[in-house]
Amino acid sequence: MENSAITILIVFAYLIGSIPSAVWLGKRFYKIDIREFGSGNAGATNTFRVLGKKAGIVVLVCDILKGSLAVLLANFSFYQISSNQFVNLQLALGISAVVGHVFPVFAGFRGGKGVATILGIVICLTPITSALVLIVFLTVLILTRYVSLSSIMAGISYPILLKFILKNDNQTLFIFSIFVSILLVITHKKNISRLLKKQESRVKLFANSKD
């Protein structure tokens, strides 16, 4: 596949990832910059915390779609490539979208952590594994009501489930899964610190929740 075509697709994937759904929604409907409140991140978690469930769900869906759409761009390669090369291209496009989400050109390069966008990539590449990862996320969330801890545990479970439970032998995907785990831990360093100090905010899952 020609380098110029790959470059165009990667740039397009980055631009898709750069769509700052949380920032635009906050400014358009709530007259605030979501990055000036809560954790300061332009992502779904902070949107849930600052603007509520409705806005949070919209941003979550949009951010997941960014990752999925970026991966699907590989279908427009128009070149005959091997299955492994196709997976590599999908991963490159997905990662480009994550970079766009974290450093969005449309929002002054101040974005979110990329968790939802990574989820969109995972859903497209490994749908069965992503379903199991989602179960891990929801289980931890229901038990603790910490979105950050749920995201970290889900990320750590991803390579374990992919390699040892579902026996996926694609080395590129396994490396990607490890990258996802490491990225989630790194991007949640502040959250980990707050968790250890018992200062991390909990989300309200039910109407009668008191905190």
CYANA upper distance limits for C-alpha pairs under 8 A (distance plus 0.5 A):
  1 MET  CA      5 ALA  CA      7.74
  1 MET  CA      6 ILE  CA      7.71
  1 MET  CA     77 SER  CA      8.39
  1 MET  CA     79 TYR  CA      6.51
  1 MET  CA     80 GLN  CA      8.19
  1 MET  CA     81 ILE  CA      7.76
  2 GLU  CA      6 ILE  CA      6.99
  3 ASN  CA      7 THR  CA      6.56
  4 SER  CA      8 ILE  CA      6.76
  5 ALA  CA      9 LEU  CA      6.85
  5 ALA  CA     77 SER  CA      7.93
  6 ILE  CA     10 ILE  CA      6.65
  6 ILE  CA     77 SER  CA      8.30
  7 THR  CA     11 VAL  CA      6.58
  8 ILE  CA     12 PHE  CA      6.63
  9 LEU  CA     13 ALA  CA      6.59
  9 LEU  CA     73 LEU  CA      7.42
  9 LEU  CA     74 ALA  CA      8.23
  9 LEU  CA     93 LEU  CA      7.62
 10 ILE  CA     14 TYR  CA      6.68
 10 ILE  CA     92 ALA  CA      7.60
 10 ILE  CA     93 LEU  CA      5.83
 10 ILE  CA     96 SER  CA      6.63
 11 VAL  CA     15 LEU  CA      6.78
 11 VAL  CA     96 SER  CA      8.04
 12 PHE  CA     16 ILE  CA      6.78
 12 PHE  CA     70 ALA  CA      8.50
 13 ALA  CA     17 GLY  CA      6.74
 13 ALA  CA     69 LEU  CA      8.48
 13 ALA  CA     70 ALA  CA      5.40
 13 ALA  CA     73 LEU  CA      8.00
 13 ALA  CA     93 LEU  CA      6.12
 13 ALA  CA     94 GLY  CA      7.61
 13 ALA  CA     96 SER  CA      6.34
 13 ALA  CA     97 ALA  CA      5.59
 13 ALA  CA    100 GLY  CA      8.41
 14 TYR  CA     18 SER  CA      6.57
 14 TYR  CA     93 LEU  CA      8.19
 14 TYR  CA     96 SER  CA      5.38
 14 TYR  CA     97 ALA  CA      4.97
 14 TYR  CA     98 VAL  CA      7.96
 14 TYR  CA     99 VAL  CA      7.18
 14 TYR  CA    100 GLY  CA      5.20
 14 TYR  CA    101 HIS  CA      8.38
 15 LEU  CA     19 ILE  CA      7.23
 15 LEU  CA     97 ALA  CA      7.67
 15 LEU  CA    100 GLY  CA      6.84
 15 LEU  CA    104 PRO  CA      8.28
 15 LEU  CA    105 VAL  CA      8.03
 16 ILE  CA     66 LYS  CA      6.47
 16 ILE  CA     69 LEU  CA      8.38
 16 ILE  CA     70 ALA  CA      7.39
 16 ILE  CA     97 ALA  CA      6.77
 16 ILE  CA    100 GLY  CA      7.77
 17 GLY  CA     63 ASP  CA      8.34
 17 GLY  CA     66 LYS  CA      6.01
 17 GLY  CA     67 GLY  CA      7.51
 17 GLY  CA     70 ALA  CA      8.16
 17 GLY  CA     96 SER  CA      7.86
 17 GLY  CA     97 ALA  CA      4.49
 17 GLY  CA     98 VAL  CA      6.47
 17 GLY  CA     99 VAL  CA      7.61
 17 GLY  CA    100 GLY  CA      4.86
 17 GLY  CA    101 HIS  CA      5.19
 17 GLY  CA    104 PRO  CA      7.63
 17 GLY  CA    117 THR  CA      8.24
 18 SER  CA     97 ALA  CA      7.59
 18 SER  CA     99 VAL  CA      8.45
 18 SER  CA    100 GLY  CA      4.72
 18 SER  CA    101 HIS  CA      5.38
 18 SER  CA    102 VAL  CA      8.29
 18 SER  CA    103 PHE  CA      7.51
 18 SER  CA    104 PRO  CA      4.51
 18 SER  CA    105 VAL  CA      6.35
 18 SER  CA    106 PHE  CA      6.63
 18 SER  CA    107 ALA  CA      8.23
 19 ILE  CA    100 GLY  CA      8.32
 19 ILE  CA    101 HIS  CA      7.64
 19 ILE  CA    104 PRO  CA      7.33
 19 ILE  CA    106 PHE  CA      7.06
 20 PRO  CA     24 TRP  CA      6.57
 20 PRO  CA     42 ALA  CA      7.76
 20 PRO  CA    101 HIS  CA      7.60
 20 PRO  CA    104 PRO  CA      7.30
 20 PRO  CA    106 PHE  CA      7.38
 20 PRO  CA    107 ALA  CA      7.00
 20 PRO  CA    111 GLY  CA      7.56
 21 SER  CA     25 LEU  CA      6.37
 21 SER  CA     59 VAL  CA      6.27
 21 SER  CA     62 CYS  CA      7.14
 21 SER  CA     63 ASP  CA      7.71
 22 ALA  CA     26 GLY  CA      6.46
 22 ALA  CA     34 ILE  CA      7.28
 22 ALA  CA     42 ALA  CA      5.97
 22 ALA  CA     43 GLY  CA      6.40
 22 ALA  CA     44 ALA  CA      7.45
 22 ALA  CA     47 THR  CA      7.10
 22 ALA  CA     59 VAL  CA      6.16
 23 VAL  CA     27 LYS  CA      6.66
 23 VAL  CA     33 ASP  CA      6.43
 23 VAL  CA     34 ILE  CA      6.34
 23 VAL  CA     35 ARG  CA      7.89
 23 VAL  CA     42 ALA  CA      6.63
 23 VAL  CA    107 ALA  CA      8.06
 24 TRP  CA     28 ARG  CA      6.37
 25 LEU  CA     29 PHE  CA      6.35
 25 LEU  CA     30 TYR  CA      7.85
 25 LEU  CA     55 ALA  CA      8.15
 25 LEU  CA     59 VAL  CA      8.45
 26 GLY  CA     30 TYR  CA      5.46
 26 GLY  CA     31 LYS  CA      6.56
 26 GLY  CA     32 ILE  CA      5.89
 26 GLY  CA     33 ASP  CA      6.37
 26 GLY  CA     34 ILE  CA      6.40
 26 GLY  CA     51 LEU  CA      8.29
 27 LYS  CA     31 LYS  CA      4.84
 27 LYS  CA     32 ILE  CA      5.38
 27 LYS  CA     33 ASP  CA      6.19
 27 LYS  CA     34 ILE  CA      8.33
 30 TYR  CA     51 LEU  CA      8.46
 32 ILE  CA     36 GLU  CA      8.40
 33 ASP  CA     37 PHE  CA      8.04
 34 ILE  CA     38 GLY  CA      8.28
 34 ILE  CA     40 GLY  CA      7.28
 34 ILE  CA     41 ASN  CA      7.72
 34 ILE  CA     42 ALA  CA      6.63
 34 ILE  CA     46 ASN  CA      8.02
 34 ILE  CA     47 THR  CA      7.41
 34 ILE  CA     50 VAL  CA      7.96
 35 ARG  CA     39 SER  CA      7.98
 35 ARG  CA     40 GLY  CA      4.57
 35 ARG  CA     41 ASN  CA      5.74
 35 ARG  CA     42 ALA  CA      6.08
 36 GLU  CA     40 GLY  CA      5.95
 37 PHE  CA     50 VAL  CA      7.41
 38 GLY  CA     46 ASN  CA      6.72
 38 GLY  CA     49 ARG  CA      7.53
 38 GLY  CA     50 VAL  CA      6.78
 39 SER  CA     46 ASN  CA      6.74
 40 GLY  CA     46 ASN  CA      7.83
 41 ASN  CA     46 ASN  CA      6.65
 41 ASN  CA    110 ARG  CA      8.36
 41 ASN  CA    111 GLY  CA      6.68
 41 ASN  CA    112 GLY  CA      5.29
 41 ASN  CA    113 LYS  CA      7.62
 42 ALA  CA     46 ASN  CA      7.28
 42 ALA  CA     47 THR  CA      7.88
 42 ALA  CA    110 ARG  CA      7.95
 42 ALA  CA    111 GLY  CA      5.38
 42 ALA  CA    112 GLY  CA      4.87
 42 ALA  CA    113 LYS  CA      8.38
 43 GLY  CA     47 THR  CA      6.73
 43 GLY  CA     59 VAL  CA      7.65
 43 GLY  CA     60 LEU  CA      8.13
 43 GLY  CA     63 ASP  CA      8.35
 43 GLY  CA    111 GLY  CA      7.60
 43 GLY  CA    112 GLY  CA      5.09
 43 GLY  CA    113 LYS  CA      7.27
 43 GLY  CA    114 GLY  CA      7.95
 44 ALA  CA     48 PHE  CA      6.63
 44 ALA  CA     56 GLY  CA      5.87
 44 ALA  CA     57 ILE  CA      7.89
 44 ALA  CA     59 VAL  CA      5.85
 44 ALA  CA     60 LEU  CA      5.42
 44 ALA  CA     63 ASP  CA      8.11
 44 ALA  CA    116 ALA  CA      7.86
 45 THR  CA     49 ARG  CA      6.84
 45 THR  CA     56 GLY  CA      7.55
 45 THR  CA    147 VAL  CA      7.57
 46 ASN  CA     50 VAL  CA      6.49
 46 ASN  CA     56 GLY  CA      8.43
 47 THR  CA     51 LEU  CA      5.78
 47 THR  CA     52 GLY  CA      7.13
 47 THR  CA     55 ALA  CA      7.02
 47 THR  CA     56 GLY  CA      5.44
 47 THR  CA     59 VAL  CA      7.84
 48 PHE  CA     52 GLY  CA      5.10
 48 PHE  CA     53 LYS  CA      5.78
 48 PHE  CA     54 LYS  CA      8.36
 48 PHE  CA     55 ALA  CA      7.22
 48 PHE  CA     56 GLY  CA      4.75
 48 PHE  CA     57 ILE  CA      8.04
 48 PHE  CA    203 VAL  CA      8.45
 49 ARG  CA     56 GLY  CA      8.45
 49 ARG  CA    203 VAL  CA      7.34
 51 LEU  CA     55 ALA  CA      6.51
 51 LEU  CA     56 GLY  CA      7.45
 52 GLY  CA     56 GLY  CA      6.48
 53 LYS  CA     57 ILE  CA      6.45
 54 LYS  CA     58 VAL  CA      6.96
 55 ALA  CA     59 VAL  CA      6.77
 56 GLY  CA     60 LEU  CA      6.46
 57 ILE  CA     61 VAL  CA      6.63
 58 VAL  CA     62 CYS  CA      6.71
 59 VAL  CA     63 ASP  CA      6.50
 60 LEU  CA     64 ILE  CA      6.67
 60 LEU  CA    116 ALA  CA      6.85
 61 VAL  CA     65 LEU  CA      6.62
 62 CYS  CA     66 LYS  CA      6.82
 63 ASP  CA     67 GLY  CA      7.39
 63 ASP  CA    116 ALA  CA      6.01
 63 ASP  CA    117 THR  CA      5.58
 63 ASP  CA    120 GLY  CA      8.10
 64 ILE  CA     68 SER  CA      6.97
 64 ILE  CA    116 ALA  CA      5.45
 64 ILE  CA    117 THR  CA      5.13
 64 ILE  CA    118 ILE  CA      7.80
 64 ILE  CA    119 LEU  CA      6.56
 64 ILE  CA    120 GLY  CA      4.79
 64 ILE  CA    121 ILE  CA      8.29
 65 LEU  CA     69 LEU  CA      6.30
 65 LEU  CA    117 THR  CA      7.64
 65 LEU  CA    120 GLY  CA      6.38
 66 LYS  CA     70 ALA  CA      6.62
 66 LYS  CA     97 ALA  CA      7.35
 66 LYS  CA    117 THR  CA      6.48
 66 LYS  CA    120 GLY  CA      7.38
 67 GLY  CA     71 VAL  CA      6.92
 67 GLY  CA     94 GLY  CA      6.18
 67 GLY  CA     97 ALA  CA      6.57
 67 GLY  CA     98 VAL  CA      7.57
 67 GLY  CA    116 ALA  CA      8.35
 67 GLY  CA    117 THR  CA      5.00
 67 GLY  CA    118 ILE  CA      6.57
 67 GLY  CA    119 LEU  CA      7.64
 67 GLY  CA    120 GLY  CA      4.86
 67 GLY  CA    121 ILE  CA      5.29
 68 SER  CA     72 LEU  CA      6.75
 68 SER  CA     94 GLY  CA      8.01
 68 SER  CA    117 THR  CA      8.13
 68 SER  CA    120 GLY  CA      5.02
 68 SER  CA    121 ILE  CA      5.61
 68 SER  CA    123 ILE  CA      7.70
 68 SER  CA    124 CYS  CA      6.42
 69 LEU  CA     73 LEU  CA      6.87
 70 ALA  CA     74 ALA  CA      8.25
 70 ALA  CA     90 GLN  CA      8.26
 70 ALA  CA     93 LEU  CA      6.05
 70 ALA  CA     94 GLY  CA      5.89
 70 ALA  CA     97 ALA  CA      6.72
 70 ALA  CA    121 ILE  CA      8.34
 71 VAL  CA     90 GLN  CA      5.31
 71 VAL  CA     91 LEU  CA      7.41
 71 VAL  CA     93 LEU  CA      6.11
 71 VAL  CA     94 GLY  CA      5.68
 71 VAL  CA    121 ILE  CA      6.82
 71 VAL  CA    124 CYS  CA      7.54
 72 LEU  CA     76 PHE  CA      8.43
 72 LEU  CA     90 GLN  CA      7.75
 72 LEU  CA    124 CYS  CA      8.37
 73 LEU  CA     77 SER  CA      7.92
 73 LEU  CA     90 GLN  CA      8.17
 73 LEU  CA     93 LEU  CA      7.92
 74 ALA  CA     86 PHE  CA      7.63
 74 ALA  CA     89 LEU  CA      6.84
 74 ALA  CA     90 GLN  CA      6.15
 74 ALA  CA     93 LEU  CA      7.96
 81 ILE  CA     85 GLN  CA      6.53
 81 ILE  CA     86 PHE  CA      6.85
 82 SER  CA     86 PHE  CA      6.65
 83 SER  CA     87 VAL  CA      6.80
 84 ASN  CA     88 ASN  CA      6.70
 85 GLN  CA     89 LEU  CA      6.65
 86 PHE  CA     90 GLN  CA      6.69
 87 VAL  CA     91 LEU  CA      6.67
 87 VAL  CA    172 THR  CA      8.39
 87 VAL  CA    173 LEU  CA      8.45
 88 ASN  CA     92 ALA  CA      6.66
 88 ASN  CA    172 THR  CA      7.63
 89 LEU  CA     93 LEU  CA      6.68
 90 GLN  CA     94 GLY  CA      6.60
 91 LEU  CA     95 ILE  CA      6.51
 91 LEU  CA    121 ILE  CA      8.35
 91 LEU  CA    176 PHE  CA      8.27
 92 ALA  CA     96 SER  CA      6.62
 93 LEU  CA     97 ALA  CA      6.88
 94 GLY  CA     98 VAL  CA      6.93
 94 GLY  CA    118 ILE  CA      8.03
 94 GLY  CA    121 ILE  CA      6.30
 95 ILE  CA     99 VAL  CA      6.76
 95 ILE  CA    118 ILE  CA      8.44
 96 SER  CA    100 GLY  CA      6.74
 97 ALA  CA    101 HIS  CA      6.70
 97 ALA  CA    117 THR  CA      7.92
 98 VAL  CA    102 VAL  CA      6.71
 98 VAL  CA    114 GLY  CA      6.08
 98 VAL  CA    117 THR  CA      6.56
 98 VAL  CA    118 ILE  CA      7.13
 99 VAL  CA    103 PHE  CA      6.29
 99 VAL  CA    104 PRO  CA      8.13
 99 VAL  CA    114 GLY  CA      8.42
100 GLY  CA    104 PRO  CA      5.24
100 GLY  CA    105 VAL  CA      7.62
101 HIS  CA    111 GLY  CA      6.17
101 HIS  CA    112 GLY  CA      6.67
101 HIS  CA    113 LYS  CA      7.97
101 HIS  CA    114 GLY  CA      6.46
101 HIS  CA    117 THR  CA      7.97
102 VAL  CA    109 PHE  CA      7.72
102 VAL  CA    110 ARG  CA      7.14
102 VAL  CA    111 GLY  CA      4.98
102 VAL  CA    112 GLY  CA      5.50
102 VAL  CA    113 LYS  CA      6.18
102 VAL  CA    114 GLY  CA      6.52
103 PHE  CA    108 GLY  CA      8.19
103 PHE  CA    109 PHE  CA      4.53
103 PHE  CA    110 ARG  CA      5.95
103 PHE  CA    111 GLY  CA      5.93
103 PHE  CA    112 GLY  CA      8.44
104 PRO  CA    108 GLY  CA      7.00
104 PRO  CA    109 PHE  CA      4.93
104 PRO  CA    110 ARG  CA      6.74
104 PRO  CA    111 GLY  CA      6.33
105 VAL  CA    109 PHE  CA      5.77
107 ALA  CA    111 GLY  CA      7.66
113 LYS  CA    187 THR  CA      6.71
114 GLY  CA    118 ILE  CA      6.48
115 VAL  CA    119 LEU  CA      6.73
115 VAL  CA    151 SER  CA      7.86
115 VAL  CA    184 LEU  CA      7.72
116 ALA  CA    120 GLY  CA      6.90
117 THR  CA    121 ILE  CA      7.06
118 ILE  CA    122 VAL  CA      6.70
118 ILE  CA    180 VAL  CA      8.15
119 LEU  CA    123 ILE  CA      6.55
119 LEU  CA    130 SER  CA      8.01
120 GLY  CA    124 CYS  CA      7.01
121 ILE  CA    125 LEU  CA      6.70
122 VAL  CA    126 THR  CA      5.95
122 VAL  CA    127 PRO  CA      7.27
122 VAL  CA    129 THR  CA      8.46
122 VAL  CA    130 SER  CA      6.42
123 ILE  CA    127 PRO  CA      5.07
123 ILE  CA    128 ILE  CA      8.45
123 ILE  CA    130 SER  CA      5.93
123 ILE  CA    131 ALA  CA      8.32
126 THR  CA    130 SER  CA      6.52
127 PRO  CA    131 ALA  CA      6.75
128 ILE  CA    132 LEU  CA      7.10
129 THR  CA    133 VAL  CA      6.64
129 THR  CA    158 TYR  CA      7.65
129 THR  CA    161 LEU  CA      7.02
129 THR  CA    162 LEU  CA      6.51
129 THR  CA    166 LEU  CA      7.96
130 SER  CA    134 LEU  CA      6.51
130 SER  CA    158 TYR  CA      8.19
131 ALA  CA    135 ILE  CA      6.91
132 LEU  CA    136 VAL  CA      6.97
132 LEU  CA    161 LEU  CA      8.13
133 VAL  CA    137 PHE  CA      6.73
133 VAL  CA    154 ALA  CA      5.88
133 VAL  CA    155 GLY  CA      8.05
133 VAL  CA    157 SER  CA      7.10
133 VAL  CA    158 TYR  CA      6.59
133 VAL  CA    161 LEU  CA      8.32
134 LEU  CA    138 LEU  CA      6.59
134 LEU  CA    154 ALA  CA      7.53
135 ILE  CA    139 THR  CA      6.46
136 VAL  CA    140 VAL  CA      6.72
136 VAL  CA    150 SER  CA      8.04
136 VAL  CA    153 MET  CA      7.71
136 VAL  CA    154 ALA  CA      6.07
136 VAL  CA    157 SER  CA      8.11
137 PHE  CA    141 LEU  CA      6.56
137 PHE  CA    150 SER  CA      5.33
137 PHE  CA    151 SER  CA      6.68
137 PHE  CA    153 MET  CA      7.36
137 PHE  CA    154 ALA  CA      5.57
138 LEU  CA    142 ILE  CA      6.47
138 LEU  CA    150 SER  CA      7.66
139 THR  CA    143 LEU  CA      6.71
139 THR  CA    150 SER  CA      8.45
140 VAL  CA    144 THR  CA      6.39
140 VAL  CA    145 ARG  CA      7.88
140 VAL  CA    146 TYR  CA      8.23
140 VAL  CA    149 LEU  CA      7.92
140 VAL  CA    150 SER  CA      5.66
140 VAL  CA    153 MET  CA      8.16
141 LEU  CA    145 ARG  CA      5.04
141 LEU  CA    146 TYR  CA      6.21
141 LEU  CA    147 VAL  CA      6.56
141 LEU  CA    149 LEU  CA      8.21
141 LEU  CA    150 SER  CA      5.87
142 ILE  CA    205 LEU  CA      8.26
144 THR  CA    202 ARG  CA      8.31
145 ARG  CA    202 ARG  CA      5.67
145 ARG  CA    203 VAL  CA      6.00
145 ARG  CA    204 LYS  CA      7.76
145 ARG  CA    205 LEU  CA      7.78
146 TYR  CA    150 SER  CA      6.67
146 TYR  CA    200 GLU  CA      8.01
146 TYR  CA    201 SER  CA      7.50
146 TYR  CA    202 ARG  CA      5.55
146 TYR  CA    203 VAL  CA      6.99
147 VAL  CA    151 SER  CA      6.58
147 VAL  CA    202 ARG  CA      7.82
147 VAL  CA    203 VAL  CA      7.62
148 SER  CA    152 ILE  CA      6.75
148 SER  CA    188 HIS  CA      7.48
148 SER  CA    191 ASN  CA      6.95
148 SER  CA    192 ILE  CA      8.47
149 LEU  CA    153 MET  CA      6.62
149 LEU  CA    192 ILE  CA      8.24
150 SER  CA    154 ALA  CA      6.52
151 SER  CA    155 GLY  CA      6.58
151 SER  CA    184 LEU  CA      7.84
152 ILE  CA    156 ILE  CA      6.72
152 ILE  CA    181 SER  CA      7.89
152 ILE  CA    184 LEU  CA      6.38
152 ILE  CA    185 VAL  CA      6.58
152 ILE  CA    188 HIS  CA      8.13
153 MET  CA    157 SER  CA      6.63
154 ALA  CA    158 TYR  CA      6.84
155 GLY  CA    159 PRO  CA      8.38
155 GLY  CA    180 VAL  CA      6.83
155 GLY  CA    181 SER  CA      5.16
155 GLY  CA    184 LEU  CA      6.93
156 ILE  CA    160 ILE  CA      7.83
156 ILE  CA    178 ILE  CA      8.44
156 ILE  CA    181 SER  CA      5.43
156 ILE  CA    182 ILE  CA      8.47
157 SER  CA    161 LEU  CA      6.44
157 SER  CA    181 SER  CA      8.48
158 TYR  CA    162 LEU  CA      6.53
158 TYR  CA    177 SER  CA      6.61
158 TYR  CA    178 ILE  CA      8.37
158 TYR  CA    181 SER  CA      7.77
159 PRO  CA    163 LYS  CA      6.36
159 PRO  CA    164 PHE  CA      8.46
159 PRO  CA    174 PHE  CA      6.70
159 PRO  CA    177 SER  CA      5.42
159 PRO  CA    178 ILE  CA      6.32
159 PRO  CA    181 SER  CA      8.15
160 ILE  CA    164 PHE  CA      6.05
160 ILE  CA    165 ILE  CA      7.40
161 LEU  CA    165 ILE  CA      5.26
161 LEU  CA    166 LEU  CA      6.64
162 LEU  CA    166 LEU  CA      5.79
162 LEU  CA    167 LYS  CA      6.82
162 LEU  CA    168 ASN  CA      6.24
162 LEU  CA    174 PHE  CA      7.68
162 LEU  CA    177 SER  CA      8.39
163 LYS  CA    167 LYS  CA      5.30
163 LYS  CA    168 ASN  CA      5.70
163 LYS  CA    169 ASP  CA      7.49
163 LYS  CA    174 PHE  CA      7.30
164 PHE  CA    168 ASN  CA      8.24
168 ASN  CA    174 PHE  CA      8.36
169 ASP  CA    174 PHE  CA      8.29
170 ASN  CA    174 PHE  CA      6.90
171 GLN  CA    175 ILE  CA      6.70
172 THR  CA    176 PHE  CA      6.70
173 LEU  CA    177 SER  CA      6.60
174 PHE  CA    178 ILE  CA      6.87
175 ILE  CA    179 PHE  CA      6.73
176 PHE  CA    180 VAL  CA      6.69
177 SER  CA    181 SER  CA      6.91
178 ILE  CA    182 ILE  CA      6.78
179 PHE  CA    183 LEU  CA      6.47
180 VAL  CA    184 LEU  CA      6.61
181 SER  CA    185 VAL  CA      6.89
182 ILE  CA    186 ILE  CA      6.67
183 LEU  CA    187 THR  CA      6.51
184 LEU  CA    188 HIS  CA      6.60
185 VAL  CA    189 LYS  CA      6.86
188 HIS  CA    192 ILE  CA      6.57
189 LYS  CA    193 SER  CA      6.79
190 LYS  CA    194 ARG  CA      6.77
191 ASN  CA    195 LEU  CA      6.50
191 ASN  CA    200 GLU  CA      7.11
192 ILE  CA    196 LEU  CA      6.68
193 SER  CA    197 LYS  CA      6.82
194 ARG  CA    198 LYS  CA      6.34
194 ARG  CA    199 GLN  CA      5.28
194 ARG  CA    200 GLU  CA      5.39
195 LEU  CA    199 GLN  CA      6.46
195 LEU  CA    200 GLU  CA      5.68
202 ARG  CA    211 ASP  CA      7.63
203 VAL  CA    211 ASP  CA      8.39
204 LYS  CA    209 SER  CA      6.35
204 LYS  CA    211 ASP  CA      7.42
205 LEU  CA    209 SER  CA      7.54
